[in-house]
Amino acid sequence: MEVLNQQGNTMYFDTVKGAPINTMFRVNFSRRLTEDELRSVSIRKGMDFIPAEVRVVSDHAYIIPKYELMGDRSYSMSIVLNNGEIYVLPFETEKAYRRGDISPATHRKTPIPYL
C-alpha cells in the first residue's frame, strides 16, 4: 500500500474498498514496533468513533474493532505514534445484505483469530 499524500508528519493512504464487516486489520510498519510507541488508534464513521483493541506483534499491529462494522459504509482509521507520526487509512466496507437476502458467493465473514 502506497502513501497517497503526505502533509507534515501525517501520511494519507489510498482508500481500501470491500473490507469485510467482521474483520481485523493488520497494519505493517517498516520497523519493529512496541505498544508503548502507540499514542492512539481510532476508527471513525463520520463523527462516530468505534472502539478498537490493538495488539502489536513485531513490525505490525492488529486493530480489532469491538463491534461489527456496518456494510457499504465509509470509515477512517488513524494511528498516532508517540514520535508524532500519524497514519490515516480510509476504507469502505463490503456491500451490506439483509438476513433474508441471498448474498453472492464472494460474500464472506472473516474470523478474528486469537493472538
N, C-alpha and C positions, 0 to 999 in steps of 0.2 A: 504494500500500500504506500503510495507516494503522498508527500505533503502537497496539498493543492495551493496553499497560501501561507506565508509566514509574516506575522506582524510583531516585531519585537521578540519577546520570549514565547509568543503564542503561535502554535502550529495548527493549522486547519487542514483536515484530511477530506478527501472526496467522499460523498455520501455513499454508504453501503445500502444496497437495495435488497429486499427479500429476506431480512433477518427473521429467523423463527421467533414466535411469540413466547415460547418457553425455552429459553436458551441461557447460556453462559458465554461471556465474551472473553476471549484470550487475547491480551494485548502484549505484543512482543516489543522489547526495548533493545537498543543496541549494546547495552551493557548489563552487568549483574545489578540487581535492584533489591533493596530491603524494604520492609513495610514502614520502617522509620523514615524513609525518604519520601513517602507519600503524604502530602498535606491533606488532600481530599479527592474523592471520586464522586461524581454525581451523574445521574441520568435524569433528563428533563423531557417532558412533553408539554410544550408551550411554557406556561409558568408553573406547572405542577412538577414536583420532584418525586422521583421513585427511589426509595431507599435501596441500597445495594450492599452486599457483602463483598469484601475484597480479600483475596489470598495471593500472596506473592511467592513465586517459586522460581528461583534462579533469575533468568533475564526476562521473565514475563509475569504478568498479573492476570488473575482470573477475576472478572467482575460478574457477580451473580445478582440479578435483580431479585428483591424479596417477593415481588408479585409478578404474575404472568403479565406480559405486556399486551396491549390491545393490538389487534390486527389492522393492517392497512393504515398505519399512523406514522407520523414523523417524530423522531426523538433525537436527542443530542446527548452524547456522553462527554464529560470533561474530566480530565485527570490533571491535578495540580501537584507538582513536586515541590519539596521544600527549597530547592535551589532556584525557584521562580519559573521554571519551565511549565508551560500549560499546553496540553494536547486536547483538541476538540474534534470529536468524530460524530458527524451527523449520520443517522441511519433511519431507514424505513422498514417497518415490519411487513411480513408476508401478508397476502390478502386474507381478510377475515371471512370465516364461514360460520353460519349458524349451525346448531347441533343437527337440525333437520336437513341441511343442505348436503348434497353429495360433493365431496371435495375431489379435486384431481389427484391422480396417483402420486404426483410430486409433493403433495402436502404432507408434511411430517412434523412430528414433535421431537425436539432434541432433548434427551435426558440430561439432567445436571448430575454429573458424576461426583462422588465424594473424593476429596483430595486428601 
